[in-house]
Amino acid sequence: MSSIDSSTAELSVIKDGEKPRPRTTAHHNQMISHTKNQKRGRPLDCFLEGSVVCGSTLYLTDIPYGRIFAVDIPTKLRSLAIQYDGEPNGLARHGKRQQLIIAGFKLEILSLDPTVVEPKLIPIIDRFNGERLKGPNYLVTSEDGAILFTDQGMTGLQDPFGKVYLLDSSGTSLFVAMTRDNSFWLTPLYPDGSVQRTERFASYFEVGGPDGLATDVEGNLSVVHSTLGMVFVQNKDGTPRARVTTKSCGSGSTNLTWGGEELKTLLMWRVNRARF
């Protein structure tokens, strides 16, 4: 297994010396609630998640401040696509369109067209069979419009009852990062949306665990570990292929995606330091 050092660049989320101030009381209360429940009360300048590339634009979410940023990949310049009273986490592109699908931790799946002058959030689902969601986290979409999303809330080994939901059936298999189990799982998807014979595809080590996943055109999987500061690259059969170190970013890298020319650049970032 080879080892690769990655290069980094600074992403200016706030001006030098400026602290991000929520625009309203709702945003302030939202930030306090997020840091209390997710980071044991530690203050955060930002907590970057989500990852989707549309053309030369990378979209990121900032969970505690309810923001979605648009980053121009060639110049590293960013703009604020939208800020709202919510906790956006996972992002996915809906088919071939520029429309984004958002997994909001405040119990909802939303859609957004960031290219219009005044972007508006459109609810897709906030209940499943009448039951409220726990707290959606990540999601993926297929070209025919199917949406799969994880609904983990604050589950873990002490409460192993998170779920994966499928809105329209598509695809043949699904990989799910099980961060608290320090592994990720593989499960076949059947035409009716059911799953059988779910298995542990790979296991890791250290505190934390695998978080973001990305596949390349050859079917290889890139898995970013939330505390090790590295990405494990594995063949589609699970055998190790390479290890990408992100030591210049440090630990806390939780997401990644392919972007750039011909989708040959692997983009990753440190969630609370605005660095990628």
Number of C-alpha atoms within 10 A of each C-alpha: 10 9 14 12 12 17 12 15 12 13 15 15 21 13 8 7 6 9 11 13 11 16 12 11 10 14 21 16 14 21 24 18 15 22 17 13 11 12 11 10 13 11 12 18 19 22 21 28 27 26 23 23 23 17 14 15 19 22 25 27 29 23 25 27 30 21 23 26 20 22 22 16 18 10 8 15 14 18 13 14 21 17 18 16 19 20 29 31 28 27 28 25 24 21 15 11 10 16 16 21 25 31 27 24 23 19 20 23 27 19 20 20 18 20 10 9 8 9 12 14 16 13 13 12 14 18 13 9 5 7 8 12 21 21 23 28 26 27 24 21 22 17 13 13 16 16 21 19 22 22 24 20 17 14 15 14 8 8 9 11 13 17 15 15 15 18 13 15 18 20 15 11 12 15 17 21 23 16 18 17 17 19 20 22 16 16 18 16 18 14 11 9 15 11 13 9 7 14 12 15 17 16 13 15 13 10 12 16 24 30 23 25 21 17 16 13 8 8 12 18 22 24 26 29 28 25 18 20 19 26 28 20 24 20 15 14 10 12 13 16 16 16 19 18 19 24 15 15 23 17 17 21 30 25 26 24 21 20 19 17 11 8 15 11 11 14 21 23 27 23 24 15 20 19 19 20
